[in-house]
Amino acid sequence: MRFVWVLVAYVLGYVLYGSNLAYQTRNVPEAFNESKSIGISLYFILIMGAMMIGLLALVKTNRNAVAVLIGYGLIITVMTVWSTIFGTKLMILVKGQGNAVSVTNSKAVLVGTPATPSVANNSRSPNNTHQDAVTSPVSLQAENLQLKAELKEAKELIAELKKQQKTQEHEIVTVY
């Protein structure tokens, strides 16, 4: 029975650490904020732990029953915590919303880039925050098309300048 109390102390330590982590990450941008799922998982761990301690106190003389209760309790707890933390992410992937951007709660966030960047004004400065970058997938696709058009124009300009450079070099060679 000592092992159970060591396990309880160990789990309580992790619950306290997880609670601190959830509290510290509560103001993180929504796309990366997992404090709600961490809190739900910790709550479930505490409830299952309390139930398991009560059940183990009832059957403490039967070692087989203790082993079965601990095993099933751990399986149920781990599966519930994993589904709480990773379930929303899997649903986003199944729905096909998890493309090249980080998606959580049906909002797309491309961190470090502004909502409407431009090659000419070099608006990708480090002063941009995540709040400037929250856009929808449709606007990100429109931005992508705009950037592709600007890139095509830049490539055409470079090709034209190379032609002019070659003709000027040819003229200089013929003069000498």
ROMARLO-818904 format. One line per 2 residues: number of its first residue (from 1); their letters; for each residue z, x, y of C-alpha. Coordinates in pm, 1 decimal. Example, Ala and Ser with C-alpha at 12.3 -4.5 7.8 and 13.67 -1.06 7.14 Angstrom:
<recs>
1> as> 780.0:1230.0:-450.0  714.0:1367.0:-106.0;
</recs>
This chain:
<recs>
1> mr> 0.0:0.0:0.0  38.0:304.3:228.8;
3> fv> -338.0:346.1:220.1  -381.8:-0.3:371.3;
5> wv> -161.4:86.8:668.1  -345.4:414.8:719.0;
7> lv> -668.6:216.1:714.5  -524.0:-35.9:961.8;
9> ay> -419.5:243.4:1199.7  -762.7:403.7:1167.5;
11> vl> -943.7:75.8:1242.0  -712.4:-3.7:1533.9;
13> gy> -791.0:337.5:1681.5  -1162.2:263.7:1664.3;
15> vl> -1111.8:-86.3:1806.0  -926.9:59.4:2104.3;
17> yg> -1197.5:322.5:2152.0  -1469.9:56.5:2123.4;
19> sn> -1291.3:-169.5:2371.2  -1274.5:116.9:2618.0;
21> la> -1644.3:190.3:2561.3  -1741.0:-176.4:2610.9;
23> yq> -1537.2:-189.4:2931.0  -1695.8:127.3:3070.8;
25> tr> -2050.5:11.8:2993.5  -2017.9:-338.8:3136.1;
27> nv> -2214.1:-250.3:3454.5  -2504.1:-73.9:3280.5;
29> pe> -2850.5:-229.2:3339.3  -2906.6:-535.8:3122.6;
31> af> -3175.7:-371.3:2908.8  -2923.2:-110.4:2789.9;
33> ne> -2601.0:-310.1:2813.6  -2450.3:-364.6:2471.7;
35> sk> -2095.0:-429.3:2585.0  -2117.0:-798.2:2485.7;
37> si> -2226.4:-724.1:2129.1  -1968.9:-444.6:2105.3;
39> gi> -1697.4:-684.8:2221.4  -1803.0:-953.1:1972.0;
41> sl> -1806.6:-696.1:1692.7  -1460.1:-567.8:1783.2;
43> yf> -1325.8:-922.4:1797.2  -1466.2:-992.9:1450.3;
45> il> -1317.7:-668.4:1315.4  -973.0:-768.2:1446.0;
47> im> -996.3:-1120.3:1301.0  -1116.4:-992.7:961.1;
49> ga> -847.0:-725.1:965.9  -574.3:-981.4:1031.7;
51> mm> -708.8:-1205.0:752.2  -729.1:-912.4:511.9;
53> ig> -372.3:-801.6:584.3  -250.2:-1156.3:519.1;
55> ll> -446.4:-1184.6:193.9  -340.9:-839.0:77.8;
57> al> 24.2:-928.3:136.8  -19.0:-1224.8:-97.6;
59> vk> -173.9:-1026.1:-384.3  -16.0:-685.5:-337.7;
61> tn> 100.3:-661.5:-698.5  -245.1:-712.1:-851.6;
63> rn> -442.8:-390.1:-796.3  -774.2:-542.2:-906.6;
65> av> -740.3:-826.7:-658.1  -655.0:-579.7:-380.6;
67> av> -964.5:-372.3:-459.7  -1190.1:-679.2:-466.8;
69> li> -1047.6:-813.5:-139.1  -1087.7:-478.9:36.8;
71> gy> -1442.0:-440.4:-96.3  -1559.7:-787.9:1.1;
73> gl> -1378.8:-771.6:333.1  -1552.3:-446.7:421.0;
75> ii> -1893.3:-578.0:312.8  -1857.8:-897.0:519.0;
77> tv> -1727.0:-707.0:821.7  -1995.9:-438.6:815.0;
79> mt> -2281.8:-684.9:763.4  -2157.4:-910.5:1045.0;
81> vw> -2110.0:-620.6:1286.3  -2453.8:-477.4:1206.2;
83> st> -2620.5:-814.5:1251.7  -2437.2:-865.2:1581.4;
85> if> -2542.3:-528.7:1718.9  -2890.8:-495.2:1571.9;
87> gt> -2985.9:-860.7:1518.8  -3110.2:-917.5:1873.8;
89> kl> -3315.9:-599.6:1862.3  -3473.8:-697.7:1530.8;
91> mi> -3558.6:-1042.8:1665.8  -3730.7:-883.5:1965.5;
93> lv> -3935.7:-664.2:1732.5  -4022.6:-957.5:1504.4;
95> kg> -4140.5:-1159.9:1805.1  -4362.0:-867.6:1907.8;
97> qg> -4194.6:-807.8:2242.5  -4080.6:-452.1:2171.3;
99> na> -4391.4:-265.3:2282.4  -4381.5:51.1:2493.3;
101> vs> -4093.4:-70.8:2708.6  -3728.4:-121.0:2628.6;
103> vt> -3671.2:-492.8:2588.3  -3339.5:-673.1:2566.4;
105> ns> -3271.3:-1037.6:2645.4  -3645.9:-1098.6:2704.5;
107> ka> -3660.3:-868.8:3008.8  -3879.2:-561.0:3020.2;
109> vl> -3748.8:-249.2:3189.8  -3939.9:69.0:3248.3;
111> vg> -3676.1:302.7:3385.6  -3761.7:561.6:3648.4;
113> tp> -4080.7:397.9:3773.4  -4124.9:149.3:4054.4;
115> at> -4267.2:-197.4:4011.1  -4598.7:-113.1:4180.7;
117> ps> -4661.1:260.4:4174.5  -4950.0:418.8:4357.4;
119> va> -5106.8:757.3:4300.1  -5180.7:798.2:4669.9;
121> nn> -4829.6:747.2:4804.7  -4652.0:915.2:4511.8;
123> sr> -4388.4:641.2:4492.9  -4236.5:782.2:4172.8;
125> sp> -3949.0:942.2:4356.0  -3607.8:1007.4:4204.1;
127> nn> -3452.8:767.8:4458.0  -3593.1:468.0:4267.6;
129> th> -3328.1:284.8:4068.0  -3352.1:63.9:3764.2;
131> qd> -3337.4:-240.7:3991.6  -3673.5:-144.6:4142.8;
133> av> -3823.8:-122.6:3796.5  -3737.4:-461.0:3646.9;
135> ts> -4071.6:-631.6:3592.3  -4233.6:-865.8:3346.9;
137> pv> -4469.3:-747.6:3071.0  -4758.1:-924.3:3248.8;
139> sl> -4701.4:-730.0:3571.6  -4671.1:-408.4:3371.1;
141> qa> -5011.7:-479.6:3216.6  -5157.8:-546.1:3563.2;
143> en> -5003.8:-221.5:3686.5  -5155.0:-40.7:3387.8;
145> lq> -5501.7:-176.4:3470.5  -5461.0:-72.5:3833.7;
147> lk> -5360.3:279.5:3732.7  -5655.8:304.2:3494.8;
149> ae> -5892.9:202.1:3777.3  -5739.1:461.3:4010.9;
151> lk> -5769.0:725.3:3738.3  -6136.4:639.2:3685.5;
153> ea> -6201.7:670.0:4060.1  -6023.0:1005.4:4068.0;
155> ke> -6230.3:1134.3:3772.8  -6552.8:1023.4:3943.6;
157> li> -6447.2:1199.4:4265.6  -6370.4:1518.4:4071.8;
159> ae> -6710.9:1505.0:3900.1  -6883.7:1459.9:4237.8;
161> lk> -6691.2:1749.5:4391.1  -6784.9:1972.9:4096.0;
163> kq> -7153.5:1888.0:4148.4  -7124.1:1972.4:4518.4;
165> qk> -6950.9:2298.9:4433.5  -7229.0:2396.9:4190.2;
167> tq> -7500.9:2320.0:4443.1  -7318.8:2520.5:4709.2;
169> eh> -7277.2:2812.8:4469.1  -7646.8:2791.0:4382.8;
171> ei> -7740.2:2792.0:4752.9  -7517.5:3094.9:4817.6;
173> vt> -7675.6:3283.9:4525.6  -8029.5:3207.6:4644.8;
175> vy> -7951.6:3323.9:5000.8  -7839.9:3666.7:4883.4;
</recs>
